[in-house]
Amino acid sequence: MDSDGKEQKLRLVFVTHEILISGHVLRRIETAICRLELSGLMKLPEKYHALIAEGQPKIREIVVTEIKLALNKGSLIDAHGIRTFIAL
């Protein structure tokens, strides 16, 4: 999880997709994910942020990006140019 100023970013990486969550107090979301306690996640419209209690997570944005992989001489290269070697 990265933090720049008060807004935080939480990056979740799966085999086929990457999810970038922006908001505040995201540590609680990270903890719920690690404990397998999270049943859903959604962006909260800005007009409702004032209704959320202090210390509770507020999600401003969720971006889902497909990870495209290319096979190149026994390794996979993702869209970011990160190479993962495969034992053949």
Backbone hydrogen bonds, N-H to C=O, Kabsch-Sander energy under -0.5 kcal/mol:
donor,donor_aa,acceptor,acceptor_aa,energy
2,D,9,K,-2.4
4,D,7,E,-2.1
7,E,4,D,-0.7
8,Q,23,G,-3.8
9,K,2,D,-3.1
10,L,21,I,-2.7
12,L,10,L,-0.5
12,L,19,I,-3.1
14,F,17,H,-3.1
18,E,65,T,-2.8
19,I,12,L,-3.3
20,L,63,V,-2.7
21,I,10,L,-3.0
21,I,19,I,-0.5
22,S,61,E,-2.7
23,G,8,Q,-2.2
24,H,58,K,-2.4
28,R,25,V,-0.8
30,E,26,L,-2.4
31,T,27,R,-2.4
32,A,28,R,-2.0
33,I,29,I,-2.3
34,C,30,E,-2.3
35,R,31,T,-1.9
36,L,33,I,-1.4
37,E,32,A,-2.9
38,L,32,A,-0.8
39,S,37,E,-0.6
44,L,59,I,-2.7
48,Y,45,P,-2.2
49,H,46,E,-1.4
51,L,48,Y,-1.6
52,I,48,Y,-0.5
52,I,49,H,-1.3
56,Q,53,A,-1.8
58,K,24,H,-2.2
60,R,22,S,-2.7
60,R,58,K,-0.6
61,E,22,S,-1.9
63,V,20,L,-2.5
65,T,18,E,-2.9
65,T,63,V,-0.5
67,I,16,T,-3.1
68,K,66,E,-0.7
69,L,67,I,-0.5
70,A,77,I,-1.7
72,N,75,S,-3.1
75,S,72,N,-0.5
76,L,84,T,-3.2
77,I,70,A,-2.1
78,D,82,I,-2.2
81,G,78,D,-2.0
84,T,76,L,-2.9
86,I,74,G,-2.6
88,L,86,I,-0.6
